[in-house]
Amino acid sequence: MKTLFLESRYNGKIDFNNIEISKLPERIGLITTVQFVDFLDSIKKFLTNKNKKIIIGKGKQSYEGQILGCDSSSAENIKNKVSSIDCRR
């Protein structure tokens, strides 16, 4: 079964005013879904300016800091028994 992933980006704004900096640890790893990868640099800059050490890793996904929590194994197990699979979230 072929899988097609369509990127959908958040185009709103991130409100930094609600972040309680004093409750955050000194070293912070940033990860996100593809919707927010465009914000990682601004979040990193904001936190770095607040004396936090920020780390953004790179895994198997296309972008630094991107995670993909998609497990299609349940669909794979039935792909030869159906004509279509509907996944709603």
N, C-alpha and C positions, 0 to 999 in steps of 0.2 A: 504494500500500500504506500503510495507516495503521500508525503505530507508537505503542505504549503504553509509557511509562516508569513504572515503579513504584519509588518511593523506599523504600529500606531503610536504616535508621539503626543504627549501631553503638551499643549500650547498655552497653558495658564501660567501663573506665577507661583513661586515658592515663597511662603511667608516665614522669614527667619525670626520674626518677633516672638514666636511662641516657644523657641528653643531655650531650655534652661541649661545654659552652658556649664554652670557649676555642678550639675548632676552628671555630666558626661565625663568619661575617662580621658586620660591624656592621649592615648593612642587609639585611633578609631579607624576601622576598616569600612569603606563605603562600597556598597553593592546596591543594585537596583534592577528592576525590570526594564525592558527596552523603552517603555513609555517615558522614563525619566533619565535616560543616559545623557541627554543633552544638558542636564542640570548638575552633573557630577562635578564639573570644574568650578562652577559658582559655589556649590556647597563646600567643596574642598577649600576654596579661597576664603570663604566666610569663616570656616572653622580654624583654618591656619592662622588667620588674623586674631583669633581668640586663643592662640597659643596651644592648639591641639595638633598632634602629629597624625596626619591623614595618609592612609594607604589604600590605593585602588588597585586591585589585582586584575589579571587577565586570565580567563579560563578558556574553555572550548568555544565560547560564544563569540559573536562578531565584534563586540565592543568591550573596552576596558570597563570593569565593574558590572557588566551585565550578567544576570542570572536568568535561567529559564527553568521554571519549575514544572515543566511539561513531561509527563510520563505517559506515553501512548501504548504501553504494553497490554492494557486491557483491550484496546482496539486491535492491536496486532494479533491477539489470540483468537479473534473472531472474524478477521478480515476475509477469510475464504468462505464464510457462512452467510455473509450479508452483502447487499448491493450498496449500502450507504451507512455511514455512522454519523449520528447527530450528537454533538457535544454542546451543551449549554451551560453557561456559568452566570 
